[in-house]
Amino acid sequence: MASGEGQARAAAKQRDTINDETDSAEEGENETSLLRTRRRSEAEGRLTDQANQEQNFTLRGVLVGLVIGVVICFSNTYFGLQTGWVSGMTMPAALIGFSYFKAVARWSNYPFTPVENVLVQTVAGAVGTMPLGCGFVGVMPALNFLMTQRENGPLILSTWKLMVWALGLCFFGVVIAVPLRRQVIIRERLKFPSGTATALMIGVLHGRPQDNGSTKVENGMDIFKRRSQDINRSVSNIAGTSPRKASPPQLPDSFGANPKSAEEQNGQDEWKARIRQLICAFALSAVYTLFSYFIPQVHNIPIFGLPLAQKWLWTFNPSPAYVGQGIIMGPATTLHMLLGAILGWGVLSPLAKSKGWAPGPVDDWTHGSKGWIVWISLAVMLADSVVSLGWLVLRPVIFRGPEYFIRSRQYVRDHGFKSILRLQNASKGAYTMISPIEPASKQSDFEEPDAPPSHLVSTRTAFITFVVSIVVCVVAVKVVFGNLVPVTSTLLAIVLALLLSLMGVRALGETDLNPVSGISKLTQLVFALVTPSSSPNAITINLLAGAVSEAGALQAGDMMQDLKTGHLMGAAPDAQFYGQMIGSAAGAVVSALVYRLYTSVYEVPGDMYQVPTAYVWIFTARLVTGQGLPEMVVWTSVSAFPHLYLGDWVEVFLALIENANSWMF
């Protein structure tokens, strides 16, 4: 009997202990939840303060951004016609904007803040990328100079038609990025490395070093950075998942601190040193450019000897401008370009010449090895677009598909199939992803703090501008090209641009590379299937369809990089959107005028402006519309494909192995 009573008391004591532990765990979870909520509220409050600043959208910021963008536009047209490569140059734009406002600060009582610098680089980048976005480095030279009479060419457009064409393409890509922002930046927290780097540089430029060990005064971005990281850690501990490695850039601890006299002097000295470096680099490049104008031989230095230079075009152009572009692009890109130059001009060009596959002079685009190796590069780019974009589509299906299927099946069992069709109410002005898997309250725990809804682009504004931008594009193509391009073809090109831009934005967020070239080539392939090759306008339709898709993908990616920068700096997204629209409209007009200026003054194509991208465009259009390939191009391309993309296949294979292990274990 006593033994039974003892066991009962022990069992009761054990139950009390379990209940106490359960209560303690619940209290701990409640405290964690309250702490997470408080921290999120503080971060959102600071972001609201940043977004409410008057400097988010100012007339002077827009004007300075436009001026900087015009300079970038000239530079990109110059390099684009020579190499086909352009750069958004948002970091140099932010640096130049900061330098200008720093120089005039003594005559202005209105402070130049980080969010205003975000506006400056947004507008400048929008203007500067229009030569590529409007096709003035590829499609337009192909239409104007490379189309034959048998292809109903060449098409010579007046200046006003060039501007109408550019204005038709410059808007809808910007609008595409608006509804994608919440998903890729707030929810998934994709890196967008260039946008993150620009935010870091803006933070450094506007920061103040503290060497005296004094206590710093945190501003909105400091607290946002710390609170966001705390929220991510709290969510990770509760949900059992690890947060993304991509986190807001590590801005200086003293960003926004109150400067003192000695610190202000140090900042002034550092700023003056940067300006001196900028002036010295500018002067050096200007002197070389002036020197090369009078002595053009410096553009083609025969570093391997005169015979090799004359026969194989192996020369060197020591241009400071190319050096600057290489610095901006970085080693990952420039080393690949160097490998391509060695493979194309050092191996394939002599091989094609010696075998008789390209019997003409080396510099002949039609019968020489210069044109022959372009077909090889075209095959490489097409294969890259298929592999890269195809993997981008299949990867979420392979990695997330089984988990999503299991969770969806369980949800259907618990709530019924019809519950999936129920739409959740979304807050006004915000873009949310409809999901039957988790309630909205739980999903929000995994999101970064965001700007207040009053500073987001509303759904109504996004929808209206989207419809208007499509109408403007269709009308512009109709006005410029008349009956050469059916309206249905323009609409199909816009639809493809919308779909392919989604993949381009995701690739840009993960790798910092926007595959606009591959996107345009895929569009050309699609139009080869829907446009009869017997049509006299098949080449024109093919080129313009690719241009539309490239414009949409480029502008959506450019806008998303800027939105990432603005998000990290606390800038208002609606101010960035309006700045981007203004910059795109101005850039469309300016890029058309600059293109007309260059093509009127210089010989295009010629020795200085060889427009290689235009040849790639026209060769692609001719290929997919039924024209044959030069001798041995297919065999060489097929032989080179496994070697050139061995790294891509290995990456895909390793990703599949890693994901298979996660399923098994």
Secondary structure by P-SEA (a helix, b strand, c coil): caaaaaaaaaaaaaaaaaaaaaaaaaaaaaaaaaaaaaaaaaaaaaaaaaaaccccccaaaaaaaaaaaaaaaaaaaaaaaaccccccaaaaaaaaaaaaaaaacccccccccaaaaaaaaaaaaaaaacccccccccaaaaacccccccccccccccaaaaaaaaaacccaaaaaaccccccccccccccaaaaaaaaaaaaaaabbbbccccbbbbcaaaaaaaaaaaaaaaaaaaacccccccccccccccccccccaaaaaaaaaaaaaaaaaaaaaaaaaaaaaaaaaacccccccccccaaaaaaccbbbbbcaaaaaaaaaacaaaaaaaaaaaaaacccaaaaaaaacccccccccccccaaaaaaaaaaaaaaaaaaaaaaaaaacccccaaaaaaaaaaaaaaacccccccccccccccbbbbbcccccaaaaaaaccccccccccccaaaaaaaaaaaaaaaaaaaaaaccccccaaaaaaaaaaaaaaaaaaaaaaacccccaaaaaaaaaaaaaaaaccccccaaaaaaaaaaaaaaaaaaaaaaaaaaaaaaaaacccaaaaaaaaaaaaaaaaaaaaaaaaaaaaacccccccccaaaaaaaaaaaaaaabbbbccaaaaaaaaaccccaaaaaaaaaaaaaaaaaaaac
